[in-house]
Structures are given as C-alpha cells and as structure tokens.
Amino acid sequence: QVQLVESGGGLVQAGGSLRLSCAVSGRTFNTYAMGWFRQAPGKERECVATISRRGGSTMYADSVKGRFTISRDNAKNTVTLQMNRLKFEDTAVYYCAAGLVATMTRSQYDYWGQGTQVTVSS
C-alpha cells in the first residue's frame, strides 16, 4: 500500500520561501508520477506542479511558473516543492499525490497525502 506524508508547511511572509516535502512509502516510488495540489477555502483542489517518474519532465500551473520548483529523489522516496516569492494567494492546504501518469488532472492520481497547511501573510 502506498502512503504519502507531507511536511514543511507553515506560516511565511509574502515574498518569502518555503519548501514542502513528501515522503512516499514502499520500494515502488520510481514507478509513480507525482503531483502537488493545493486547495484554498471555498475553492476546488487544483494542480500546481507535476513531475514524471524519473524526474525528466515537469509541468506547472501558470500561477506558480517561475516561482515554484518540483523535484524528486527516487533514492530517498521523496518529492519536494520549493516555493519562492510566495504570495498571499498561495495560501492553501498543499497535498502530494501519486499516479501512473504525470498530468494535471486530479482524477489521474490514485494516492494522496493528508495535506500540509501553507499560510502566506501579506
């Protein structure tokens, strides 16, 4: 069974940086594409970044391009989201997810973490 645990969320001032990490259980981490999603109060969950199973291909939502970077370390079974120049509108619960294909469509992901809160103060 695949389990995902996010960490690194917290409170940060606008313009600051934060790094989220996701630890994935099992020895099959490298068979999964990974994605980071976020959900703000009253809004639907949206994809902000994806990375292919080998890390060779990434995608980003327009709202975070140039500010966020997704990466993975298959030897450590982790995926990270480096967030720079944070804005108030980045405030949300951030979730990591695993699936067989690297798309920005929520339904393509089979496993989800519990989420970690990111709050950006203005």
The 8 nearest C-alpha neighbors of each residue, nearest first, counted from 0:
[[1, 2, 25, 24, 110, 27, 3, 23],
 [0, 2, 24, 25, 3, 110, 23, 28],
 [3, 1, 24, 23, 0, 4, 112, 110],
 [2, 4, 112, 23, 22, 111, 21, 24],
 [3, 5, 22, 112, 21, 113, 23, 6],
 [6, 4, 21, 20, 114, 115, 112, 22],
 [5, 7, 20, 19, 8, 115, 21, 4],
 [8, 6, 19, 18, 20, 9, 5, 115],
 [9, 7, 117, 116, 115, 6, 19, 10],
 [8, 10, 117, 118, 116, 11, 7, 115],
 [9, 11, 118, 119, 117, 12, 8, 120],
 [10, 12, 119, 15, 120, 118, 9, 13],
 [13, 11, 120, 119, 15, 14, 121, 10],
 [14, 12, 86, 85, 121, 15, 120, 119],
 [15, 13, 84, 85, 12, 86, 16, 83],
 [14, 16, 84, 13, 85, 12, 83, 11],
 [17, 15, 83, 82, 84, 85, 14, 18],
 [16, 18, 82, 81, 19, 83, 15, 7],
 [19, 17, 81, 80, 82, 7, 20, 79],
 [18, 20, 7, 80, 79, 6, 8, 81],
 [21, 19, 79, 6, 5, 78, 7, 80],
 [20, 22, 5, 78, 4, 77, 79, 6],
 [21, 23, 77, 4, 3, 76, 5, 20],
 [24, 22, 3, 76, 2, 77, 21, 28],
 [25, 23, 2, 1, 3, 22, 26, 76],
 [26, 24, 27, 1, 28, 23, 0, 2],
 [25, 27, 28, 24, 29, 76, 23, 30],
 [28, 26, 29, 30, 25, 31, 24, 1],
 [29, 27, 30, 31, 26, 76, 25, 73],
 [28, 30, 52, 27, 31, 73, 53, 76],
 [31, 29, 28, 27, 52, 32, 99, 53],
 [32, 30, 52, 99, 98, 29, 28, 97],
 [31, 33, 52, 51, 101, 98, 100, 99],
 [34, 32, 97, 50, 96, 49, 31, 98],
 [33, 35, 49, 96, 48, 95, 50, 36],
 [34, 36, 95, 48, 94, 47, 46, 96],
 [37, 35, 46, 94, 45, 47, 93, 95],
 [36, 38, 93, 92, 45, 44, 91, 94],
 [37, 39, 44, 91, 92, 43, 42, 45],
 [38, 40, 91, 42, 41, 92, 90, 37],
 [41, 39, 42, 38, 91, 43, 92, 90],
 [40, 42, 39, 43, 38, 44, 91, 92],
 [43, 41, 39, 40, 38, 44, 45, 37],
 [44, 42, 38, 45, 41, 39, 40, 37],
 [43, 45, 38, 37, 36, 42, 46, 39],
 [46, 44, 36, 37, 43, 38, 47, 105],
 [45, 47, 36, 103, 48, 35, 37, 60],
 [46, 48, 60, 36, 59, 35, 45, 63],
 [49, 47, 59, 35, 58, 34, 46, 60],
 [50, 48, 34, 58, 57, 33, 101, 35],
 [51, 49, 57, 33, 54, 56, 32, 101],
 [50, 52, 32, 54, 56, 101, 53, 55],
 [51, 53, 32, 31, 29, 54, 30, 50],
 [54, 52, 51, 55, 29, 73, 56, 50],
 [53, 55, 51, 50, 52, 56, 71, 70],
 [54, 56, 53, 51, 57, 50, 52, 70],
 [55, 57, 51, 54, 50, 58, 53, 49],
 [58, 56, 50, 49, 51, 55, 59, 48],
 [57, 59, 49, 48, 50, 60, 56, 103],
 [60, 58, 48, 47, 64, 61, 63, 49],
 [59, 61, 47, 62, 63, 64, 48, 46],
 [62, 60, 64, 63, 59, 47, 65, 58],
 [61, 63, 60, 64, 47, 59, 66, 65],
 [64, 62, 66, 61, 67, 60, 65, 59],
 [65, 63, 61, 66, 59, 62, 67, 60],
 [64, 66, 67, 63, 68, 83, 61, 59],
 [65, 67, 83, 63, 64, 82, 84, 68],
 [68, 66, 82, 81, 63, 83, 65, 64],
 [67, 69, 81, 80, 70, 82, 66, 65],
 [70, 68, 80, 79, 81, 48, 67, 50],
 [71, 69, 79, 78, 68, 80, 54, 50],
 [72, 70, 78, 77, 79, 73, 54, 69],
 [71, 73, 77, 74, 75, 76, 78, 70],
 [72, 74, 76, 75, 29, 71, 77, 28],
 [73, 75, 72, 76, 77, 29, 28, 71],
 [74, 76, 73, 77, 72, 22, 71, 23],
 [77, 75, 73, 23, 74, 28, 72, 22],
 [78, 76, 22, 72, 21, 75, 71, 23],
 [77, 79, 71, 21, 70, 20, 72, 22],
 [80, 78, 20, 70, 19, 69, 71, 21],
 [79, 81, 69, 19, 68, 18, 82, 20],
 [80, 82, 18, 68, 67, 17, 79, 69],
 [81, 83, 67, 17, 16, 18, 66, 80],
 [82, 84, 16, 66, 85, 67, 15, 81],
 [85, 83, 14, 15, 16, 66, 86, 13],
 [84, 86, 14, 13, 83, 15, 16, 89],
 [87, 85, 13, 88, 89, 119, 14, 84],
 [86, 88, 119, 89, 121, 90, 120, 13],
 [87, 89, 90, 86, 119, 91, 85, 39],
 [90, 88, 87, 86, 91, 85, 119, 118],
 [89, 91, 118, 88, 117, 119, 87, 39],
 [92, 90, 39, 38, 117, 37, 93, 116],
 [91, 93, 116, 38, 115, 37, 114, 117],
 [92, 94, 37, 114, 115, 36, 91, 116],
 [95, 93, 114, 36, 35, 112, 37, 96],
 [94, 96, 35, 112, 34, 111, 36, 21],
 [95, 97, 111, 34, 110, 33, 108, 35],
 [98, 96, 33, 110, 108, 32, 31, 109],
 [99, 97, 108, 109, 32, 31, 100, 107],
 [98, 100, 31, 32, 101, 97, 108, 30],
 [101, 99, 32, 98, 102, 107, 31, 51],
 [102, 100, 32, 51, 49, 50, 33, 99],
 [103, 101, 104, 100, 49, 107, 34, 58],
 [102, 104, 46, 105, 49, 101, 48, 34],
 [105, 103, 102, 106, 107, 46, 108, 45],
 [104, 106, 107, 108, 103, 46, 45, 44],
 [105, 107, 108, 104, 109, 103, 98, 102],
 [108, 106, 105, 104, 98, 109, 100, 102],
 [109, 107, 98, 97, 106, 105, 110, 96],
 [108, 110, 98, 97, 107, 111, 96, 106],
 [111, 109, 97, 96, 108, 98, 1, 112],
 [112, 110, 96, 95, 3, 97, 113, 94],
 [111, 113, 3, 4, 114, 95, 94, 5],
 [114, 112, 4, 94, 111, 115, 5, 3],
 [115, 113, 94, 93, 112, 92, 5, 116],
 [114, 116, 8, 93, 92, 5, 6, 117],
 [115, 117, 92, 8, 9, 91, 93, 118],
 [118, 116, 8, 9, 90, 91, 92, 10],
 [117, 119, 90, 10, 9, 11, 116, 120],
 [120, 118, 87, 11, 12, 90, 13, 10],
 [121, 119, 12, 13, 87, 11, 118, 10],
 [120, 13, 87, 12, 119, 86, 14, 11]]
